């Protein structure tokens, strides 16, 4: 199963992970939930300190 991370600002508006390192992809997917958590830990210094996030399975997103 693949997982994606959705990040939100303090007002609940979704934030995008636009980044040249990640590439042109509109979403970043991970093989495990732990990998998604590691991604957030690695980039959280570049996000506002009020950001919130959810890790969801791609299956759940399609529903």
PDB file with SEQRES, HELIX, SHEET and CRYST1 records, atoms N, CA, C and O in Angstrom:
SEQRES   1 A   63  UNK UNK UNK UNK UNK UNK UNK UNK UNK UNK UNK UNK UNK          
SEQRES   2 A   63  UNK UNK UNK UNK UNK UNK UNK UNK UNK UNK UNK UNK UNK          
SEQRES   3 A   63  UNK UNK UNK UNK UNK UNK UNK UNK UNK UNK UNK UNK UNK          
SEQRES   4 A   63  UNK UNK UNK UNK UNK UNK UNK UNK UNK UNK UNK UNK UNK          
SEQRES   5 A   63  UNK UNK UNK UNK UNK UNK UNK UNK UNK UNK UNK                  
HELIX    1 AA1 UNK A   33  UNK A   43  1                                  11    
HELIX    2 AA2 UNK A   44  UNK A   46  5                                   3    
HELIX    3 AA3 UNK A   58  UNK A   62  1                                   5    
SHEET    1 AA1 3 UNK A  14  UNK A  15  0                                        
SHEET    2 AA1 3 UNK A   3  UNK A   8 -1                                        
SHEET    3 AA1 3 UNK A  29  UNK A  30 -1                                        
SHEET    1 AA2 2 UNK A   3  UNK A   8  0                                        
SHEET    2 AA2 2 UNK A  52  UNK A  57 -1                                        
CRYST1    1.000    1.000    1.000  90.00  90.00  90.00 P 1           1          
ATOM      1  N   UNK A   1       0.839  -1.167   0.000  1.00  0.00           N  
ATOM      2  CA  UNK A   1       0.000   0.000   0.000  1.00  0.00           C  
ATOM      3  C   UNK A   1       0.890   1.238   0.000  1.00  0.00           C  
ATOM      4  O   UNK A   1       1.948   1.243   0.630  1.00  0.00           O  
ATOM      5  N   UNK A   2       0.474   2.268  -0.691  1.00  0.00           N  
ATOM      6  CA  UNK A   2       1.211   3.526  -0.718  1.00  0.00           C  
ATOM      7  C   UNK A   2       0.533   4.528   0.201  1.00  0.00           C  
ATOM      8  O   UNK A   2      -0.681   4.487   0.404  1.00  0.00           O  
ATOM      9  N   UNK A   3       1.338   5.431   0.755  1.00  0.00           N  
ATOM     10  CA  UNK A   3       0.844   6.470   1.652  1.00  0.00           C  
ATOM     11  C   UNK A   3       1.249   7.831   1.116  1.00  0.00           C  
ATOM     12  O   UNK A   3       2.297   7.974   0.486  1.00  0.00           O  
ATOM     13  N   UNK A   4       0.419   8.825   1.369  1.00  0.00           N  
ATOM     14  CA  UNK A   4       0.752  10.194   1.016  1.00  0.00           C  
ATOM     15  C   UNK A   4       0.594  11.065   2.252  1.00  0.00           C  
ATOM     16  O   UNK A   4      -0.098  10.706   3.205  1.00  0.00           O  
ATOM     17  N   UNK A   5       1.258  12.224   2.214  1.00  0.00           N  
ATOM     18  CA  UNK A   5       1.192  13.173   3.320  1.00  0.00           C  
ATOM     19  C   UNK A   5       0.435  14.402   2.834  1.00  0.00           C  
ATOM     20  O   UNK A   5       0.738  14.949   1.774  1.00  0.00           O  
ATOM     21  N   UNK A   6      -0.531  14.820   3.601  1.00  0.00           N  
ATOM     22  CA  UNK A   6      -1.247  16.063   3.337  1.00  0.00           C  
ATOM     23  C   UNK A   6      -0.911  17.012   4.478  1.00  0.00           C  
ATOM     24  O   UNK A   6      -1.070  16.660   5.647  1.00  0.00           O  
ATOM     25  N   UNK A   7      -0.449  18.212   4.146  1.00  0.00           N  
ATOM     26  CA  UNK A   7      -0.103  19.211   5.159  1.00  0.00           C  
ATOM     27  C   UNK A   7      -1.094  20.360   5.086  1.00  0.00           C  
ATOM     28  O   UNK A   7      -1.576  20.721   4.012  1.00  0.00           O  
ATOM     29  N   UNK A   8      -1.388  20.927   6.247  1.00  0.00           N  
ATOM     30  CA  UNK A   8      -2.373  21.998   6.344  1.00  0.00           C  
ATOM     31  C   UNK A   8      -1.821  23.133   7.190  1.00  0.00           C  
ATOM     32  O   UNK A   8      -1.066  22.908   8.136  1.00  0.00           O  
ATOM     33  N   UNK A   9      -2.210  24.366   6.836  1.00  0.00           N  
ATOM     34  CA  UNK A   9      -1.807  25.492   7.669  1.00  0.00           C  
ATOM     35  C   UNK A   9      -2.778  25.614   8.846  1.00  0.00           C  
ATOM     36  O   UNK A   9      -3.689  24.800   8.994  1.00  0.00           O  
ATOM     37  N   UNK A  10      -2.579  26.615   9.662  1.00  0.00           N  
ATOM     38  CA  UNK A  10      -3.381  26.767  10.877  1.00  0.00           C  
ATOM     39  C   UNK A  10      -4.866  26.967  10.573  1.00  0.00           C  
ATOM     40  O   UNK A  10      -5.718  26.666  11.409  1.00  0.00           O  
ATOM     41  N   UNK A  11      -5.178  27.475   9.374  1.00  0.00           N  
ATOM     42  CA  UNK A  11      -6.562  27.703   8.982  1.00  0.00           C  
ATOM     43  C   UNK A  11      -7.188  26.495   8.290  1.00  0.00           C  
ATOM     44  O   UNK A  11      -8.343  26.550   7.866  1.00  0.00           O  
ATOM     45  N   UNK A  12      -6.430  25.408   8.176  1.00  0.00           N  
ATOM     46  CA  UNK A  12      -6.945  24.201   7.538  1.00  0.00           C  
ATOM     47  C   UNK A  12      -6.789  24.163   6.036  1.00  0.00           C  
ATOM     48  O   UNK A  12      -7.301  23.254   5.382  1.00  0.00           O  
ATOM     49  N   UNK A  13      -6.081  25.147   5.471  1.00  0.00           N  
ATOM     50  CA  UNK A  13      -5.842  25.159   4.032  1.00  0.00           C  
ATOM     51  C   UNK A  13      -4.688  24.219   3.694  1.00  0.00           C  
ATOM     52  O   UNK A  13      -3.650  24.235   4.355  1.00  0.00           O  
ATOM     53  N   UNK A  14      -4.878  23.406   2.667  1.00  0.00           N  
ATOM     54  CA  UNK A  14      -3.845  22.445   2.295  1.00  0.00           C  
ATOM     55  C   UNK A  14      -2.614  23.156   1.751  1.00  0.00           C  
ATOM     56  O   UNK A  14      -2.723  24.102   0.970  1.00  0.00           O  
ATOM     57  N   UNK A  15      -1.445  22.692   2.171  1.00  0.00           N  
ATOM     58  CA  UNK A  15      -0.165  23.225   1.712  1.00  0.00           C  
ATOM     59  C   UNK A  15       0.440  22.212   0.751  1.00  0.00           C  
ATOM     60  O   UNK A  15       0.309  21.006   0.956  1.00  0.00           O  
ATOM     61  N   UNK A  16       1.109  22.698  -0.307  1.00  0.00           N  
ATOM     62  CA  UNK A  16       1.751  21.808  -1.263  1.00  0.00           C  
ATOM     63  C   UNK A  16       3.226  21.664  -0.928  1.00  0.00           C  
ATOM     64  O   UNK A  16       3.840  22.543  -0.324  1.00  0.00           O  
ATOM     65  N   UNK A  17       3.780  20.519  -1.341  1.00  0.00           N  
ATOM     66  CA  UNK A  17       5.204  20.258  -1.135  1.00  0.00           C  
ATOM     67  C   UNK A  17       5.980  20.537  -2.415  1.00  0.00           C  
ATOM     68  O   UNK A  17       6.718  19.673  -2.887  1.00  0.00           O  
ATOM     69  N   UNK A  18       5.825  21.723  -2.981  1.00  0.00           N  
ATOM     70  CA  UNK A  18       6.561  22.066  -4.191  1.00  0.00           C  
ATOM     71  C   UNK A  18       8.035  22.226  -3.871  1.00  0.00           C  
ATOM     72  O   UNK A  18       8.404  23.025  -3.010  1.00  0.00           O  
ATOM     73  N   UNK A  19       8.874  21.474  -4.556  1.00  0.00           N  
ATOM     74  CA  UNK A  19      10.297  21.501  -4.250  1.00  0.00           C  
ATOM     75  C   UNK A  19      11.072  20.919  -5.434  1.00  0.00           C  
ATOM     76  O   UNK A  19      10.686  19.886  -5.980  1.00  0.00           O  
ATOM     77  N   UNK A  20      12.140  21.566  -5.821  1.00  0.00           N  
ATOM     78  CA  UNK A  20      12.940  21.081  -6.943  1.00  0.00           C  
ATOM     79  C   UNK A  20      13.580  19.730  -6.638  1.00  0.00           C  
ATOM     80  O   UNK A  20      13.810  18.938  -7.553  1.00  0.00           O  
ATOM     81  N   UNK A  21      13.867  19.458  -5.384  1.00  0.00           N  
ATOM     82  CA  UNK A  21      14.484  18.182  -5.029  1.00  0.00           C  
ATOM     83  C   UNK A  21      13.486  17.039  -5.222  1.00  0.00           C  
ATOM     84  O   UNK A  21      13.850  15.963  -5.696  1.00  0.00           O  
ATOM     85  N   UNK A  22      12.239  17.276  -4.856  1.00  0.00           N  
ATOM     86  CA  UNK A  22      11.210  16.251  -5.009  1.00  0.00           C  
ATOM     87  C   UNK A  22      10.864  16.056  -6.471  1.00  0.00           C  
ATOM     88  O   UNK A  22      10.575  14.938  -6.898  1.00  0.00           O  
ATOM     89  N   UNK A  23      10.890  17.123  -7.236  1.00  0.00           N  
ATOM     90  CA  UNK A  23      10.601  17.016  -8.657  1.00  0.00           C  
ATOM     91  C   UNK A  23       9.273  17.661  -9.009  1.00  0.00           C  
ATOM     92  O   UNK A  23       8.704  18.429  -8.233  1.00  0.00           O  
ATOM     93  N   UNK A  24       8.804  17.334 -10.179  1.00  0.00           N  
ATOM     94  CA  UNK A  24       7.585  17.946 -10.706  1.00  0.00           C  
ATOM     95  C   UNK A  24       6.323  17.249 -10.231  1.00  0.00           C  
ATOM     96  O   UNK A  24       5.224  17.692 -10.566  1.00  0.00           O  
ATOM     97  N   UNK A  25       6.441  16.181  -9.468  1.00  0.00           N  
ATOM     98  CA  UNK A  25       5.274  15.439  -9.014  1.00  0.00           C  
ATOM     99  C   UNK A  25       4.362  16.329  -8.179  1.00  0.00           C  
ATOM    100  O   UNK A  25       4.835  17.165  -7.408  1.00  0.00           O  
ATOM    101  N   UNK A  26       3.049  16.146  -8.336  1.00  0.00           N  
ATOM    102  CA  UNK A  26       2.099  16.914  -7.543  1.00  0.00           C  
ATOM    103  C   UNK A  26       1.913  16.320  -6.164  1.00  0.00           C  
ATOM    104  O   UNK A  26       1.486  17.021  -5.248  1.00  0.00           O  
ATOM    105  N   UNK A  27       2.224  15.041  -5.991  1.00  0.00           N  
ATOM    106  CA  UNK A  27       2.127  14.423  -4.680  1.00  0.00           C  
ATOM    107  C   UNK A  27       3.347  13.549  -4.447  1.00  0.00           C  
ATOM    108  O   UNK A  27       3.966  13.046  -5.384  1.00  0.00           O  
ATOM    109  N   UNK A  28       3.667  13.388  -3.207  1.00  0.00           N  
ATOM    110  CA  UNK A  28       4.784  12.547  -2.822  1.00  0.00           C  
ATOM    111  C   UNK A  28       4.187  11.323  -2.157  1.00  0.00           C  
ATOM    112  O   UNK A  28       3.392  11.448  -1.226  1.00  0.00           O  
ATOM    113  N   UNK A  29       4.565  10.125  -2.629  1.00  0.00           N  
ATOM    114  CA  UNK A  29       4.016   8.905  -2.018  1.00  0.00           C  
ATOM    115  C   UNK A  29       5.137   8.085  -1.401  1.00  0.00           C  
ATOM    116  O   UNK A  29       6.300   8.194  -1.789  1.00  0.00           O  
ATOM    117  N   UNK A  30       4.759   7.262  -0.430  1.00  0.00           N  
ATOM    118  CA  UNK A  30       5.710   6.474   0.348  1.00  0.00           C  
ATOM    119  C   UNK A  30       5.226   5.038   0.438  1.00  0.00           C  
ATOM    120  O   UNK A  30       4.024   4.774   0.387  1.00  0.00           O  
ATOM    121  N   UNK A  31       6.157   4.120   0.571  1.00  0.00           N  
ATOM    122  CA  UNK A  31       5.824   2.706   0.676  1.00  0.00           C  
ATOM    123  C   UNK A  31       5.278   2.334   2.048  1.00  0.00           C  
ATOM    124  O   UNK A  31       4.479   1.406   2.168  1.00  0.00           O  
ATOM    125  N   UNK A  32       5.707   3.055   3.084  1.00  0.00           N  
ATOM    126  CA  UNK A  32       5.261   2.745   4.446  1.00  0.00           C  
ATOM    127  C   UNK A  32       4.870   4.029   5.168  1.00  0.00           C  
ATOM    128  O   UNK A  32       5.289   5.123   4.790  1.00  0.00           O  
ATOM    129  N   UNK A  33       4.070   3.879   6.199  1.00  0.00           N  
ATOM    130  CA  UNK A  33       3.681   5.021   7.014  1.00  0.00           C  
ATOM    131  C   UNK A  33       4.901   5.596   7.740  1.00  0.00           C  
ATOM    132  O   UNK A  33       5.000   6.807   7.938  1.00  0.00           O  
ATOM    133  N   UNK A  34       5.820   4.726   8.129  1.00  0.00           N  
ATOM    134  CA  UNK A  34       7.041   5.172   8.818  1.00  0.00           C  
ATOM    135  C   UNK A  34       7.890   6.057   7.895  1.00  0.00           C  
ATOM    136  O   UNK A  34       8.485   7.035   8.348  1.00  0.00           O  
ATOM    137  N   UNK A  35       7.944   5.717   6.624  1.00  0.00           N  
ATOM    138  CA  UNK A  35       8.693   6.535   5.662  1.00  0.00           C  
ATOM    139  C   UNK A  35       8.066   7.923   5.536  1.00  0.00           C  
ATOM    140  O   UNK A  35       8.778   8.922   5.429  1.00  0.00           O  
ATOM    141  N   UNK A  36       6.746   7.984   5.548  1.00  0.00           N  
ATOM    142  CA  UNK A  36       6.052   9.269   5.477  1.00  0.00           C  
ATOM    143  C   UNK A  36       6.362  10.109   6.720  1.00  0.00           C  
ATOM    144  O   UNK A  36       6.597  11.312   6.610  1.00  0.00           O  
ATOM    145  N   UNK A  37       6.365   9.487   7.887  1.00  0.00           N  
ATOM    146  CA  UNK A  37       6.712  10.187   9.136  1.00  0.00           C  
ATOM    147  C   UNK A  37       8.137  10.735   9.058  1.00  0.00           C  
ATOM    148  O   UNK A  37       8.392  11.866   9.474  1.00  0.00           O  
ATOM    149  N   UNK A  38       9.049   9.949   8.534  1.00  0.00           N  
ATOM    150  CA  UNK A  38      10.444  10.389   8.413  1.00  0.00           C  
ATOM    151  C   UNK A  38      10.557  11.584   7.485  1.00  0.00           C  
ATOM    152  O   UNK A  38      11.347  12.494   7.740  1.00  0.00           O  
ATOM    153  N   UNK A  39       9.777  11.595   6.408  1.00  0.00           N  
ATOM    154  CA  UNK A  39       9.763  12.723   5.481  1.00  0.00           C  
ATOM    155  C   UNK A  39       9.352  13.998   6.221  1.00  0.00           C  
ATOM    156  O   UNK A  39      10.016  15.028   6.103  1.00  0.00           O  
ATOM    157  N   UNK A  40       8.271  13.929   6.972  1.00  0.00           N  
ATOM    158  CA  UNK A  40       7.792  15.100   7.718  1.00  0.00           C  
ATOM    159  C   UNK A  40       8.857  15.571   8.705  1.00  0.00           C  
ATOM    160  O   UNK A  40       9.118  16.770   8.808  1.00  0.00           O  
ATOM    161  N   UNK A  41       9.465  14.649   9.420  1.00  0.00           N  
ATOM    162  CA  UNK A  41      10.511  15.033  10.377  1.00  0.00           C  
ATOM    163  C   UNK A  41      11.666  15.730   9.672  1.00  0.00           C  
ATOM    164  O   UNK A  41      12.268  16.655  10.218  1.00  0.00           O  
ATOM    165  N   UNK A  42      11.976  15.280   8.451  1.00  0.00           N  
ATOM    166  CA  UNK A  42      13.084  15.858   7.703  1.00  0.00           C  
ATOM    167  C   UNK A  42      12.819  17.242   7.144  1.00  0.00           C  
ATOM    168  O   UNK A  42      13.750  18.032   6.988  1.00  0.00           O  
ATOM    169  N   UNK A  43      11.556  17.553   6.835  1.00  0.00           N  
ATOM    170  CA  UNK A  43      11.278  18.853   6.226  1.00  0.00           C  
ATOM    171  C   UNK A  43      10.573  19.839   7.155  1.00  0.00           C  
ATOM    172  O   UNK A  43      10.350  20.988   6.773  1.00  0.00           O  
ATOM    173  N   UNK A  44      10.225  19.417   8.347  1.00  0.00           N  
ATOM    174  CA  UNK A  44       9.414  20.297   9.192  1.00  0.00           C  
ATOM    175  C   UNK A  44      10.098  21.613   9.533  1.00  0.00           C  
ATOM    176  O   UNK A  44       9.415  22.589   9.845  1.00  0.00           O  
ATOM    177  N   UNK A  45      11.419  21.669   9.485  1.00  0.00           N  
ATOM    178  CA  UNK A  45      12.121  22.921   9.755  1.00  0.00           C  
ATOM    179  C   UNK A  45      11.831  23.976   8.693  1.00  0.00           C  
ATOM    180  O   UNK A  45      11.994  25.169   8.948  1.00  0.00           O  
ATOM    181  N   UNK A  46      11.402  23.551   7.503  1.00  0.00           N  
ATOM    182  CA  UNK A  46      11.128  24.508   6.433  1.00  0.00           C  
ATOM    183  C   UNK A  46       9.639  24.861   6.325  1.00  0.00           C  
ATOM    184  O   UNK A  46       9.253  25.645   5.458  1.00  0.00           O  
ATOM    185  N   UNK A  47       8.816  24.299   7.184  1.00  0.00           N  
ATOM    186  CA  UNK A  47       7.391  24.593   7.195  1.00  0.00           C  
ATOM    187  C   UNK A  47       7.054  25.498   8.378  1.00  0.00           C  
ATOM    188  O   UNK A  47       7.796  25.532   9.360  1.00  0.00           O  
ATOM    189  N   UNK A  48       5.948  26.227   8.296  1.00  0.00           N  
ATOM    190  CA  UNK A  48       5.559  27.053   9.452  1.00  0.00           C  
ATOM    191  C   UNK A  48       5.370  26.182  10.688  1.00  0.00           C  
ATOM    192  O   UNK A  48       4.950  25.031  10.577  1.00  0.00           O  
ATOM    193  N   UNK A  49       5.672  26.714  11.846  1.00  0.00           N  
ATOM    194  CA  UNK A  49       5.571  25.903  13.061  1.00  0.00           C  
ATOM    195  C   UNK A  49       4.129  25.575  13.430  1.00  0.00           C  
ATOM    196  O   UNK A  49       3.895  24.795  14.354  1.00  0.00           O  
ATOM    197  N   UNK A  50       3.171  26.148  12.736  1.00  0.00           N  
ATOM    198  CA  UNK A  50       1.758  25.870  13.005  1.00  0.00           C  
ATOM    199  C   UNK A  50       1.173  24.814  12.063  1.00  0.00           C  
ATOM    200  O   UNK A  50      -0.020  24.519  12.137  1.00  0.00           O  
ATOM    201  N   UNK A  51       2.001  24.239  11.174  1.00  0.00           N  
ATOM    202  CA  UNK A  51       1.458  23.287  10.212  1.00  0.00           C  
ATOM    203  C   UNK A  51       0.977  22.019  10.903  1.00  0.00           C  
ATOM    204  O   UNK A  51       1.488  21.617  11.949  1.00  0.00           O  
ATOM    205  N   UNK A  52      -0.014  21.413  10.286  1.00  0.00           N  
ATOM    206  CA  UNK A  52      -0.542  20.131  10.735  1.00  0.00           C  
ATOM    207  C   UNK A  52      -0.463  19.194   9.543  1.00  0.00           C  
ATOM    208  O   UNK A  52      -0.379  19.645   8.400  1.00  0.00           O  
ATOM    209  N   UNK A  53      -0.488  17.898   9.801  1.00  0.00           N  
ATOM    210  CA  UNK A  53      -0.430  16.970   8.681  1.00  0.00           C  
ATOM    211  C   UNK A  53      -1.212  15.701   8.976  1.00  0.00           C  
ATOM    212  O   UNK A  53      -1.498  15.369  10.126  1.00  0.00           O  
ATOM    213  N   UNK A  54      -1.546  15.001   7.896  1.00  0.00           N  
ATOM    214  CA  UNK A  54      -2.197  13.697   7.967  1.00  0.00           C  
ATOM    215  C   UNK A  54      -1.462  12.776   7.017  1.00  0.00           C  
ATOM    216  O   UNK A  54      -1.071  13.182   5.923  1.00  0.00           O  
ATOM    217  N   UNK A  55      -1.275  11.546   7.432  1.00  0.00           N  
ATOM    218  CA  UNK A  55      -0.740  10.513   6.545  1.00  0.00           C  
ATOM    219  C   UNK A  55      -1.917   9.611   6.208  1.00  0.00           C  
ATOM    220  O   UNK A  55      -2.549   9.037   7.095  1.00  0.00           O  
ATOM    221  N   UNK A  56      -2.199   9.496   4.931  1.00  0.00           N  
ATOM    222  CA  UNK A  56      -3.335   8.685   4.512  1.00  0.00           C  
ATOM    223  C   UNK A  56      -2.900   7.690   3.449  1.00  0.00           C  
ATOM    224  O   UNK A  56      -1.948   7.934   2.706  1.00  0.00           O  
ATOM    225  N   UNK A  57      -3.597   6.579   3.383  1.00  0.00           N  
ATOM    226  CA  UNK A  57      -3.294   5.612   2.333  1.00  0.00           C  
ATOM    227  C   UNK A  57      -3.897   6.107   1.043  1.00  0.00           C  
ATOM    228  O   UNK A  57      -4.930   6.776   1.055  1.00  0.00           O  
ATOM    229  N   UNK A  58      -3.271   5.789  -0.066  1.00  0.00           N  
ATOM    230  CA  UNK A  58      -3.794   6.212  -1.361  1.00  0.00           C  
ATOM    231  C   UNK A  58      -5.167   5.593  -1.600  1.00  0.00           C  
ATOM    232  O   UNK A  58      -6.002   6.193  -2.277  1.00  0.00           O  
ATOM    233  N   UNK A  59      -5.416   4.397  -1.051  1.00  0.00           N  
ATOM    234  CA  UNK A  59      -6.720   3.770  -1.176  1.00  0.00           C  
ATOM    235  C   UNK A  59      -7.795   4.635  -0.538  1.00  0.00           C  
ATOM    236  O   UNK A  59      -8.861   4.837  -1.121  1.00  0.00           O  
ATOM    237  N   UNK A  60      -7.518   5.152   0.666  1.00  0.00           N  
ATOM    238  CA  UNK A  60      -8.487   5.986   1.384  1.00  0.00           C  
ATOM    239  C   UNK A  60      -8.735   7.293   0.652  1.00  0.00           C  
ATOM    240  O   UNK A  60      -9.852   7.809   0.680  1.00  0.00           O  
ATOM    241  N   UNK A  61      -7.711   7.841  -0.006  1.00  0.00           N  
ATOM    242  CA  UNK A  61      -7.865   9.104  -0.719  1.00  0.00           C  
ATOM    243  C   UNK A  61      -8.824   8.944  -1.896  1.00  0.00           C  
ATOM    244  O   UNK A  61      -9.554   9.877  -2.231  1.00  0.00           O  
ATOM    245  N   UNK A  62      -8.827   7.793  -2.513  1.00  0.00           N  
ATOM    246  CA  UNK A  62      -9.661   7.553  -3.685  1.00  0.00           C  
ATOM    247  C   UNK A  62     -11.128   7.379  -3.335  1.00  0.00           C  
ATOM    248  O   UNK A  62     -11.982   7.455  -4.219  1.00  0.00           O  
ATOM    249  N   UNK A  63     -11.436   7.152  -2.085  1.00  0.00           N  
ATOM    250  CA  UNK A  63     -12.832   6.918  -1.672  1.00  0.00           C  
ATOM    251  C   UNK A  63     -13.606   8.203  -1.564  1.00  0.00           C  
ATOM    252  O   UNK A  63     -14.790   8.184  -1.229  1.00  0.00           O  
TER     253      UNK A  63                                                      
END                                                                             
